[in-house]
């Protein structure tokens, strides 16, 4: 996976997370505990590239074109009640 494709994957996953978080009720939960303010909640997820399976079974060399040394790519999200991930 080249760096451009990996960036596209990260962007799409972050967008999906953001869309899901928009409907979450984190603001109410945080306020219940006296926590307020933008970006008070930070979320992190990771993509384990070692679990990647190529679509093309004839070319397994794509499996070796991983970007990260440890095969884990992290995505960070600062949650905002207005728009999900900021």
C-alpha positions in Angstrom: 0.0 0.0 0.0 1.6 3.3 -1.1 1.5 6.4 1.1 -1.2 8.1 -1.0 -3.5 5.1 -0.7 -2.8 4.8 3.0 -3.7 8.5 3.5 -7.0 8.0 1.6 -7.8 5.0 3.9 -7.1 7.1 7.0 -9.2 10.0 5.7 -12.1 7.8 4.9 -12.0 6.1 8.2 -11.7 9.4 10.0 -14.7 10.7 8.0 -16.8 7.6 9.0 -15.8 8.0 12.6 -16.8 11.7 12.5 -20.1 10.9 10.9 -20.8 8.3 13.6 -19.7 10.6 16.4 -22.0 13.4 15.3 -25.0 11.4 16.5 -23.4 10.4 19.8 -24.4 12.1 23.0 -20.9 12.7 24.3 -21.7 16.4 25.2 -24.3 15.4 27.7 -22.2 12.7 29.2 -19.2 15.0 29.6 -21.3 17.8 31.1 -22.8 15.3 33.6 -19.3 15.0 35.0 -18.5 18.7 34.8 -16.4 18.5 31.6 -17.0 21.1 28.9 -15.2 22.7 26.1 -14.1 21.9 22.6 -11.7 19.0 22.1 -12.1 17.8 25.7 -12.5 14.2 24.5 -9.8 12.7 22.4 -10.3 9.4 20.6 -7.7 7.1 19.0 -8.0 4.1 16.8 -5.5 2.1 14.9 -5.4 0.1 11.7 -3.4 -3.1 11.9 -1.9 -3.4 8.5 -0.5 -6.8 9.2 -4.2 -8.0 8.9 -4.5 -6.6 5.4 -5.5 -9.0 2.8 -4.8 -8.0 -0.8 -7.7 -8.1 -3.3 -5.4 -9.5 -6.0 -4.4 -13.0 -5.0 -1.9 -13.3 -7.8 0.3 -10.5 -6.5 1.0 -11.1 -2.8 3.9 -8.7 -2.9 1.5 -5.9 -2.2 1.3 -7.3 1.4 5.0 -6.3 1.9 4.4 -2.7 0.8 3.4 -1.5 4.3 4.2 2.0 5.4 4.6 1.7 9.1 7.5 -0.2 10.7 5.2 -1.8 13.3 2.3 -2.2 10.9 0.0 -0.1 13.1 -1.3 3.2 11.8 -2.9 5.5 14.4 -5.7 7.8 13.8 -6.4 10.6 16.3 -9.7 12.5 16.7 -10.4 15.5 18.8 -14.2 15.3 19.4 -16.2 18.4 18.9 -20.0 18.4 19.5 -20.5 20.5 16.4 -18.9 18.2 13.9 -17.6 15.0 15.4 -13.9 14.7 14.7 -12.1 18.1 14.3 
